[in-house]
Amino acid sequence: MSRSIKHVAVILPDEPGYSNRVRRGMGLYALKTECWTFEFMWGFEEAAETLKRHKPDGIIVDPRWYQWISRLNRLDVPLVTVTKVPGEPEANYVGVDEPAVGRMAAGYFRKSGYTNLGFCGYPNNFYSEGREEGFRDELAGTGVKLQLFKELFDTNEQAYQGELKLRQWIDTLSKPVAIFACHDALALRLLQICRYANIRVPYDVAILGVDNREDLCEFSHPPLSSIDTGPERIGYEAAVLLDKLIHSESAPSSPVLIPPLEVVTRQSTDVMAVYDEIMIESLQFIRDNAARPIGVEDILRVVPAGRRKLERLFRKTLGRSPLSEIRRQHVERAKRLLSQTDMSMYEIAKACGFPHGPHMAKVFRSETGMTPTQYRKQFFLLRSKHSGIRTIEQENS
């Protein structure tokens, strides 16, 4: 016997990044069940008028304006939230496991050898406090020096004063330091402050954000590393839970918390904790010139070291030669262009310091085990494969 079609109202902010990825996860569940129709709403004023006329079978909501929850609850239809609501029961909440995000960030920085760490977040904010909690817990008893910065940026005046305080806080930190920001927008603010102050990222300050918003991370300078929290999975599991509630199955006694997927490493953290000034200058030179052909001789023109000393420093610090690091940086730039643009192989080769396409293909294959064409094809295949969602049921089976 076929299941009847259910009408589901989805009330999420109209914004790039997180909300769109949550919607995508819901859509994947709808494709699987083939018995849902969606009505997407971008704000609560619109939703209030629409829901008066058409009562849905269920609602999935990101309640940025908390006062609306009581009005939605009065509709007496199953409701699932994808943002924590202060003062409301969490039984029908599907969201990020915030402490797990903090633990992932701490583990990531510790593997890179940092002994000076910072956390940058907001006071009285549930996701910032949860991420700080996990970050602190993971570092407890390790001997790592942790410095905290928490400030509001809600108004223009707060933003101006907050940035002044943030700059002063960065100046007080022992370098090199790795800073975990509670989300990408705040991490981008940190990057900009460091750039204006001529603080080298990632050599003096490594910066890690959260949410992997490609519209911010890929186009910042340098590109921003970020923890991918897997919003598609949150949308998918929210839809799973709502479907159970619609069919009168019992709700869980506690919220459904989704662990983060991975750290997506870009240039803002792509370095081990480096303390030698010659190494820092050398790595900075390579990064700054990854778009043109350079060799070890070019590095030696800008750093006070002979070739033998430079080779020894690179192998001691990174476990590879200066030439290998140059090739790695050329290939990393090629990866970004292959995955983010439709440039031809010839254009990418020229934009990454290679004399021509065949030479890029040879170096790229030696570094990655695949050709540039295979990498580009794999990247787009990965993006089209339902965003890599695995359900809770699959993981528990």
C-alpha positions in Angstrom: 0.0 0.0 0.0 1.5 3.4 -1.1 2.0 6.1 1.4 0.0 9.3 1.0 1.7 12.5 -0.1 2.7 14.7 2.8 3.0 18.5 2.6 6.0 19.8 4.6 6.7 23.5 5.3 10.4 24.4 5.4 11.2 27.7 7.1 14.9 28.6 6.8 16.8 31.8 6.1 17.5 32.6 2.5 21.3 32.6 2.8 24.2 30.9 1.0 26.1 28.1 2.7 24.7 26.4 5.7 20.9 26.8 5.2 21.1 25.8 1.5 23.0 22.7 2.4 20.4 21.8 5.1 17.7 22.1 2.4 19.7 19.9 0.1 19.7 17.1 2.8 16.0 17.4 3.2 15.6 17.1 -0.6 17.6 13.9 -0.7 15.3 12.3 1.9 12.3 13.4 -0.2 13.8 11.8 -3.3 14.2 8.6 -1.3 10.7 8.5 0.1 8.9 10.0 -3.0 6.0 11.0 -0.8 6.8 14.6 0.3 6.1 18.0 -1.2 7.9 21.0 0.1 6.8 24.6 0.5 9.9 26.7 1.2 9.5 29.9 3.1 12.3 32.4 3.8 11.0 34.3 6.8 8.4 34.1 9.5 6.1 36.9 8.3 5.6 35.1 5.1 5.3 31.8 6.9 2.6 33.1 9.3 0.3 34.2 6.4 0.9 31.1 4.4 0.3 28.6 7.2 -2.9 30.3 8.2 -4.3 29.3 4.8 -2.6 25.9 4.3 -1.9 23.8 7.3 1.0 21.5 6.6 1.5 18.0 7.7 4.8 19.0 9.3 7.3 21.8 9.7 11.1 22.0 9.7 12.3 25.3 10.9 15.5 27.2 11.7 14.0 29.6 14.3 16.4 32.5 14.3 13.5 34.6 15.7 12.7 32.5 18.8 9.4 34.3 19.6 7.8 32.6 16.6 8.2 29.1 18.0 5.2 29.4 20.3 3.0 30.5 17.3 4.2 27.6 15.2 3.5 25.2 18.1 -0.1 26.4 18.3 -0.7 25.0 14.8 -0.5 21.6 16.5 1.5 19.9 13.7 4.8 17.9 14.1 7.7 20.3 14.2 11.5 19.8 14.0 14.0 22.5 14.6 17.5 22.7 13.2 18.7 25.4 15.5 18.7 25.2 19.3 15.9 27.3 20.8 16.7 28.7 24.3 14.1 27.7 26.8 12.4 25.2 24.5 12.5 21.4 24.8 15.2 19.8 22.7 13.5 16.5 22.0 12.7 17.5 18.4 16.0 19.3 17.7 18.5 18.0 15.1 21.8 19.9 15.0 25.5 19.9 15.2 27.3 18.2 18.1 29.0 21.4 19.1 31.5 20.0 21.6 32.6 17.4 19.0 33.5 20.3 16.7 35.7 21.8 19.4 37.4 18.5 20.0 38.1 18.0 16.3 39.7 21.5 16.2 41.9 20.8 19.2 43.1 17.5 17.9 43.9 19.0 14.5 46.1 21.7 16.0 47.8 19.4 18.4 48.8 17.1 15.5 50.5 20.1 13.9 52.7 20.6 16.9 51.2 23.9 18.3 51.7 24.6 22.0 50.1 28.0 21.9 46.4 28.0 21.0 43.6 30.5 21.0 39.8 30.3 20.9 37.7 33.2 19.4 34.0 33.2 20.0 30.9 35.0 21.4 29.6 35.2 25.0 26.2 33.6 25.8 25.9 31.9 22.4 25.0 28.2 22.4 27.2 27.0 19.5 30.2 29.2 20.4 30.0 28.0 24.0 29.6 24.3 22.9 32.6 24.5 20.6 34.7 26.2 23.3 33.7 23.5 25.7 34.9 20.7 23.5 38.1 22.6 22.6 39.0 23.2 26.2 38.1 19.6 27.2 40.3 18.1 24.5 43.3 20.3 25.7 42.9 19.7 29.4 46.0 18.2 31.0 48.1 18.5 27.8 50.2 21.5 28.9 49.0 23.6 25.9 48.7 27.3 26.6 45.1 28.4 25.7 44.0 32.0 25.4 40.3 33.0 25.0 38.7 36.0 23.3 34.9 36.5 23.4 33.2 39.6 22.2 29.9 40.7 20.7 29.9 42.1 17.1 26.1 42.8 16.7 26.2 46.5 16.1 28.5 48.7 14.1 29.9 50.2 17.3 30.4 46.8 18.8 32.1 45.6 15.6 34.5 48.6 15.7 35.4 48.2 19.4 35.5 44.4 19.1 38.0 44.6 16.2 40.2 46.9 18.2 40.2 44.5 21.1 40.7 41.5 18.8 43.8 43.2 17.3 45.2 43.9 20.8 44.5 40.3 21.8 46.3 38.9 18.8 49.3 41.1 19.6 49.5 39.6 23.2 49.6 36.0 21.9 52.9 34.1 21.9 53.8 33.2 18.3 53.4 30.9 16.4 49.8 30.4 17.6 46.8 28.6 16.2 43.4 30.2 16.6 40.1 28.3 16.4 37.2 30.7 15.5 33.7 29.6 16.3 32.5 30.1 12.7 33.9 31.1 9.3 32.7 34.7 9.3 34.7 35.4 12.5 37.7 33.5 11.2 37.6 35.7 8.1 37.6 38.8 10.4 40.7 37.4 12.1 42.4 36.9 8.7 41.6 40.5 7.7 43.0 41.9 10.9 46.2 39.9 10.5 46.6 41.1 6.9 46.2 44.8 7.9 48.7 44.3 10.7 51.2 42.5 8.6 50.9 39.3 10.7 51.8 36.3 8.6 49.1 33.6 8.2 49.7 30.8 8.8 53.3 31.2 9.9 52.7 33.6 12.8 49.0 32.9 13.2 47.2 29.8 11.9 43.4 30.2 11.7 40.6 27.6 11.5 36.9 28.3 11.1 33.7 26.3 11.1 31.0 25.5 8.5 33.2 25.3 5.4 31.4 28.1 3.6 33.1 28.0 0.2 31.9 31.5 -0.7 34.1 32.7 2.2 36.8 30.1 2.5 37.9 29.7 -1.1 38.1 33.4 -1.8 39.7 34.7 1.3 43.4 35.5 1.4 44.9 33.1 2.2 42.1 30.5 1.6 40.5 29.6 5.0 40.7 26.2 6.6 37.4 25.1 8.1 35.6 22.3 9.8 32.7 20.9 7.7 29.8 20.2 10.0 27.8 18.3 7.3 24.6 20.4 7.0 23.2 18.0 4.4 23.2 15.3 7.0 21.4 17.6 9.5 18.7 18.3 6.9 18.4 14.6 6.1 18.1 13.5 9.7 15.6 16.3 10.4 13.5 15.0 7.6 13.8 11.4 9.0 12.6 12.6 12.4 9.8 14.7 11.0 8.5 11.7 8.9 8.4 9.6 12.1 6.5 12.3 13.9 4.0 12.7 11.1 3.3 9.0 11.3 2.8 9.2 15.0 6.0 7.4 16.0 7.5 8.4 19.3 9.9 11.3 19.4 13.4 10.7 20.8 14.0 11.7 24.4 17.1 13.7 23.5 18.2 15.9 20.6 19.8 14.2 17.5 23.3 15.6 17.4 25.4 15.1 14.3 29.2 15.0 14.6 31.3 17.1 12.2 32.6 15.5 9.0 36.2 16.7 8.7 38.7 19.6 8.7 39.0 21.0 5.2 42.6 22.2 5.1 43.4 25.3 3.1 46.4 27.7 3.3 45.3 29.4 6.6 46.5 26.3 8.5 48.5 24.4 6.0 51.8 24.4 7.8 53.3 22.7 10.9 54.2 25.0 13.8 57.3 26.6 12.4 59.7 28.6 14.7 62.7 29.2 12.4 62.6 32.6 10.7 64.4 31.4 7.6 61.9 28.6 7.2 59.0 31.1 7.7 60.4 33.5 5.1 61.1 30.6 2.7 57.6 29.2 3.0 56.0 32.6 2.6 58.0 33.2 -0.5 56.9 29.9 -2.0 53.3 30.6 -1.2 53.4 34.1 -2.6 54.9 32.8 -5.8 52.9 29.6 -6.4 51.5 31.1 -9.6 54.9 31.4 -11.4 57.9 29.2 -12.1 60.4 29.4 -9.3 63.3 27.2 -8.1 65.5 26.9 -5.0 67.8 29.6 -6.3 64.9 32.1 -6.1 64.4 31.3 -2.4 68.1 31.7 -1.8 68.0 35.3 -3.2 65.5 36.4 -0.5 66.7 34.4 2.7 70.0 34.6 4.5 71.0 31.0 4.0 73.1 28.8 1.8 71.7 25.9 -0.2 73.0 23.2 2.2 71.5 25.0 5.3 68.2 25.5 3.5 68.0 21.9 2.5 68.8 20.8 6.0 66.1 23.1 7.5 63.4 21.9 5.2 64.1 18.3 5.8 64.2 18.8 9.5 61.0 20.9 9.7 58.9 19.4 6.9 60.6 16.1 6.0 61.0 17.2 2.4 63.3 19.3 0.2 62.7 22.9 -0.8 62.1 21.8 -4.4 59.5 19.2 -3.2 57.7 22.0 -1.3 57.7 24.2 -4.4 56.2 21.4 -6.4 53.6 20.7 -3.7 52.5 24.3 -3.6 52.2 24.4 -7.4 50.1 21.3 -7.3 47.9 22.6 -4.5 47.2 25.7 -6.5 46.4 23.5 -9.5 44.0 21.5 -7.4 42.0 24.6 -6.5 41.8 25.8 -10.1 40.8 22.3 -11.3 38.1 22.0 -8.7 36.8 25.5 -8.7 37.1 26.7 -12.3 36.5 25.5 -15.9 39.9 26.8 -17.0 41.7 24.7 -19.6 44.7 22.5 -18.7 47.0 24.9 -20.6 45.6 27.9 -18.7 45.9 26.1 -15.3 49.5 25.1 -16.1 50.5 28.7 -16.9 48.7 29.9 -13.7 50.5 27.4 -11.5 54.1 27.9 -12.5 54.3 25.0 -15.0 55.8 25.6 -18.5 53.0 23.6 -20.2 50.2 21.1 -19.6 52.2 17.9 -20.1 54.8 19.0 -17.5 52.0 19.8 -15.0 50.4 16.4 -15.7 53.6 14.6 -14.9 54.3 16.5 -11.6 50.6 16.4 -10.6 50.5 12.6 -11.1 53.7 12.1 -9.1 52.3 14.1 -6.2 48.7 12.8 -6.2 48.7 9.5 -8.0 46.2 10.7 -10.7 46.2 13.0 -13.7 44.7 16.5 -13.6 41.8 15.3 -15.7 41.1 12.4 -13.3 41.2 14.8 -10.3 38.8 17.2 -11.9 36.4 14.4 -12.8 36.6 12.9 -9.3 35.9 16.2 -7.7 32.7 16.8 -9.6 31.6 13.2 -9.1 32.1 13.6 -5.4 30.0 16.8 -5.4 27.1 15.1 -7.2 27.0 12.0 -5.1 24.3 13.1 -2.6 26.9 15.0 -0.6 28.3 11.9 0.9 25.3 11.5 3.3 25.3 8.4 5.5 22.3 8.0 7.8 22.4 7.2 11.4 20.8 3.8 10.6 23.6 3.0 8.2 26.3 3.9 10.6 24.7 1.8 13.4 24.3 -1.2 11.1 
